[in-house]
């Protein structure tokens, strides 16, 4: 994943409410907005706003079931982020290895 496409995903994950929504949805069940607001101090409008941000980076999908909109977790962007972070981690490991060799050599 190139840096430019990673930034919006990181930005979307930078909010604790969105992280909590993803944690709920990652359990594997589709949830309505009312189910997602249940037990929280968030309004339906606030949850909808956060879900739209997550939809914009493809981490959440909206599925219509009759008259109801249900939201589900879409894992592909998380997989892509993991691949990106693994790539960056490998680059840092290589750089640190070169630095260690230089200092010890």
Secondary structure, 3 states (H helix, E strand, C coil): CCHHHHHHHHHHHCCHHHHHHHHHHCCCCCEEHHHHHCCCCCCHHHHHHHHHHHHHCCCEEEEEECCEEEEEECCHHHHHHHHHHHHHHHHHHHHHHHHHHHHHC
